[in-house]
Amino acid sequence: MTLQTPPSWLQAGTYTAEQDRLIQQALYSTSGTIGTGSLAITAQGSPNMTVNAAAGWCAIVGNGSPNLGAYVAYNNATTILTITTADATNPRIDRVVVTINDAAYSGSTNNVVFTVIAGTPAASPTAPATPSNSISLATIAVAANATSISSGNITDTRATATSNLIATAGLPAAGGSLTGNLTLAAGTTAISPLRLTSGTNLTTTTGGTFEYDGNVVYQTPNYTATNTTNGGRGLVPTRYFYGLSADKSLLSGGSATSNQSLFGVGIPLAASTTYEIEISARFTATQTATATTYTITLGFSSAPTGVSGNTLSAGPTFAALMNVLTTTSPFNFVAYTSAASALTFTVPIIVKALIRTNAATTFTPQIILNTSASTALTTLNGSFVKVTPVGNSTATTIGAWA
């Protein structure tokens, strides 16, 4: 082997298509689709024995002969592909591919084509192999006697074309090490400087890595636990916080038995997520000569899957009261029950709780009075609430606990 001459693109040089493809291979080091959604295989809106191949780009690094380089192909509109008639007895698995044919190396055809390769019917079928100079787009489960292909029958097998160069939009880098600093562009009102894409967490974590599973961001410190399955990663806190910089009047010169928002705000929580909740607050009340129970409740627009936690409060005599939140809606605890006297008092409260959501909901800390005895009720300056997502709705551990 020797250096390819002329190099690209010498003013006085002439070039074969192969030389240009070899140069392109510096841009596309592995085969795959280019850009989100390119060449995706989908079922018809009214399912039948055809599927759609979406418009888009792909790069195919030739592997049928040495030094083929990288071919680039473009599909300019949705293409309909036909699935052959199902077997009457056994299921099969078909594979959808896009293939480069180059007569300079093999055969007599020069083109790029979509092909649905029919698998062999069997009680336990397997998909056919991907041919040379091709990329796999999807496999399709074709049941015995099937007359239509639905979305559930299609498995996306597309891989993204990668590059030895630093990533650009739609062309992720295959990996490697930077030898200098990486400086991110300044953010704008429409574009963030850095965005992680939701994916699947590592089975065995590695020190120094960041991961994002769609619920929370993790960072793995470099210590021995990183070598254990699913261990070593730690939570990168992405905490929601609301604190009062002035007293918040809930009642003034009136009375109410309905729920009063402790901070005057609520926050949306995502579906299928576990949250850690912390409330540290003080409220002051002026009441008439009627015994009144002041109850703190975690209010939700849609009841979560579960709530568990501990609370601490103290009345005017500072007799501490440890309590447990009720585990079914309403999620309450008694902060203080006053005597039947006209008085003014302050109650500090602390709440620590774990919340698991099944559907999206809005969380609002609230206070309830069982009578209409209070004429003034105020949440005091310095009170705050913190909400921290810690994983999906079944998350129980983060890190290599043993």
ChimeraX attribute file (.defattr): number of C-alpha atoms within 10 A of each C-alpha:
attribute: neighborCount
match mode: 1-to-1
recipient: residues
	/A:1	3
	/A:2	4
	/A:3	6
	/A:4	10
	/A:5	11
	/A:6	13
	/A:7	14
	/A:8	13
	/A:9	11
	/A:10	10
	/A:11	8
	/A:12	6
	/A:13	10
	/A:14	12
	/A:15	13
	/A:16	7
	/A:17	11
	/A:18	15
	/A:19	19
	/A:20	17
	/A:21	20
	/A:22	20
	/A:23	17
	/A:24	17
	/A:25	25
	/A:26	15
	/A:27	19
	/A:28	29
	/A:29	21
	/A:30	20
	/A:31	26
	/A:32	26
	/A:33	28
	/A:34	24
	/A:35	16
	/A:36	13
	/A:37	13
	/A:38	21
	/A:39	28
	/A:40	18
	/A:41	26
	/A:42	22
	/A:43	20
	/A:44	16
	/A:45	10
	/A:46	8
	/A:47	14
	/A:48	15
	/A:49	18
	/A:50	18
	/A:51	26
	/A:52	17
	/A:53	22
	/A:54	18
	/A:55	15
	/A:56	19
	/A:57	19
	/A:58	23
	/A:59	25
	/A:60	26
	/A:61	27
	/A:62	24
	/A:63	15
	/A:64	16
	/A:65	11
	/A:66	8
	/A:67	14
	/A:68	21
	/A:69	22
	/A:70	25
	/A:71	22
	/A:72	19
	/A:73	19
	/A:74	15
	/A:75	17
	/A:76	10
	/A:77	11
	/A:78	15
	/A:79	14
	/A:80	16
	/A:81	16
	/A:82	12
	/A:83	21
	/A:84	13
	/A:85	14
	/A:86	19
	/A:87	16
	/A:88	11
	/A:89	12
	/A:90	16
	/A:91	21
	/A:92	23
	/A:93	22
	/A:94	24
	/A:95	23
	/A:96	27
	/A:97	23
	/A:98	20
	/A:99	21
	/A:100	22
	/A:101	19
	/A:102	17
	/A:103	11
	/A:104	10
	/A:105	11
	/A:106	11
	/A:107	9
	/A:108	10
	/A:109	11
	/A:110	12
	/A:111	11
	/A:112	18
	/A:113	14
	/A:114	20
	/A:115	16
	/A:116	21
	/A:117	20
	/A:118	20
	/A:119	20
	/A:120	17
	/A:121	21
	/A:122	14
	/A:123	11
	/A:124	10
	/A:125	16
	/A:126	17
	/A:127	17
	/A:128	16
	/A:129	12
	/A:130	16
	/A:131	14
	/A:132	15
	/A:133	22
	/A:134	25
	/A:135	24
	/A:136	23
	/A:137	24
	/A:138	21
	/A:139	25
	/A:140	26
	/A:141	22
	/A:142	28
	/A:143	19
	/A:144	17
	/A:145	13
	/A:146	15
	/A:147	14
	/A:148	19
	/A:149	22
	/A:150	19
	/A:151	14
	/A:152	10
	/A:153	15
	/A:154	21
	/A:155	15
	/A:156	14
	/A:157	17
	/A:158	20
	/A:159	15
	/A:160	21
	/A:161	24
	/A:162	25
	/A:163	20
	/A:164	16
	/A:165	16
	/A:166	15
	/A:167	13
	/A:168	9
	/A:169	8
	/A:170	14
	/A:171	20
	/A:172	18
	/A:173	18
	/A:174	16
	/A:175	12
	/A:176	9
	/A:177	6
	/A:178	8
	/A:179	6
	/A:180	6
	/A:181	6
	/A:182	7
	/A:183	7
	/A:184	9
	/A:185	10
	/A:186	9
	/A:187	10
	/A:188	8
	/A:189	5
	/A:190	5
	/A:191	10
	/A:192	11
	/A:193	10
	/A:194	10
	/A:195	8
	/A:196	11
	/A:197	10
	/A:198	13
	/A:199	10
	/A:200	10
	/A:201	14
	/A:202	15
	/A:203	11
	/A:204	14
	/A:205	23
	/A:206	21
	/A:207	16
	/A:208	12
	/A:209	13
	/A:210	19
	/A:211	22
	/A:212	17
	/A:213	16
	/A:214	14
	/A:215	17
	/A:216	19
	/A:217	20
	/A:218	22
	/A:219	19
	/A:220	21
	/A:221	17
	/A:222	15
	/A:223	11
	/A:224	12
	/A:225	20
	/A:226	20
	/A:227	16
	/A:228	14
	/A:229	12
	/A:230	17
	/A:231	22
	/A:232	24
	/A:233	27
	/A:234	18
	/A:235	17
	/A:236	17
	/A:237	14
	/A:238	12
	/A:239	13
	/A:240	12
	/A:241	12
	/A:242	15
	/A:243	15
	/A:244	16
	/A:245	11
	/A:246	11
	/A:247	16
	/A:248	18
	/A:249	16
	/A:250	20
	/A:251	17
	/A:252	13
	/A:253	9
	/A:254	12
	/A:255	17
	/A:256	18
	/A:257	14
	/A:258	13
	/A:259	16
	/A:260	19
	/A:261	20
	/A:262	28
	/A:263	24
	/A:264	14
	/A:265	12
	/A:266	17
	/A:267	15
	/A:268	12
	/A:269	21
	/A:270	18
	/A:271	16
	/A:272	18
	/A:273	24
	/A:274	28
	/A:275	23
	/A:276	17
	/A:277	19
	/A:278	19
	/A:279	19
	/A:280	18
	/A:281	22
	/A:282	21
	/A:283	21
	/A:284	17
	/A:285	20
	/A:286	18
	/A:287	21
	/A:288	16
	/A:289	13
	/A:290	16
	/A:291	17
	/A:292	21
	/A:293	17
	/A:294	21
	/A:295	17
	/A:296	25
	/A:297	24
	/A:298	23
	/A:299	21
	/A:300	21
	/A:301	12
	/A:302	13
	/A:303	20
	/A:304	24
	/A:305	17
	/A:306	16
	/A:307	20
	/A:308	15
	/A:309	18
	/A:310	15
	/A:311	21
	/A:312	18
	/A:313	22
	/A:314	18
	/A:315	17
	/A:316	14
	/A:317	9
	/A:318	11
	/A:319	9
	/A:320	14
	/A:321	14
	/A:322	14
	/A:323	16
	/A:324	17
	/A:325	22
	/A:326	16
	/A:327	13
	/A:328	13
	/A:329	16
	/A:330	13
	/A:331	19
	/A:332	20
	/A:333	22
	/A:334	20
	/A:335	26
	/A:336	20
	/A:337	14
	/A:338	18
	/A:339	12
	/A:340	13
	/A:341	13
	/A:342	14
	/A:343	14
	/A:344	15
	/A:345	14
	/A:346	20
	/A:347	19
	/A:348	21
	/A:349	21
	/A:350	19
	/A:351	21
	/A:352	17
	/A:353	18
	/A:354	18
	/A:355	21
	/A:356	26
	/A:357	22
	/A:358	18
	/A:359	14
	/A:360	17
	/A:361	18
	/A:362	16
	/A:363	19
	/A:364	21
	/A:365	20
	/A:366	21
	/A:367	26
	/A:368	21
	/A:369	19
	/A:370	16
	/A:371	15
	/A:372	15
	/A:373	23
	/A:374	27
	/A:375	16
	/A:376	19
	/A:377	26
	/A:378	19
	/A:379	27
	/A:380	21
	/A:381	15
	/A:382	13
	/A:383	23
	/A:384	20
	/A:385	20
	/A:386	16
	/A:387	22
	/A:388	18
	/A:389	25
	/A:390	27
	/A:391	23
	/A:392	20
	/A:393	20
	/A:394	12
	/A:395	13
	/A:396	9
	/A:397	12
	/A:398	15
	/A:399	16
	/A:400	16
	/A:401	8
	/A:402	4
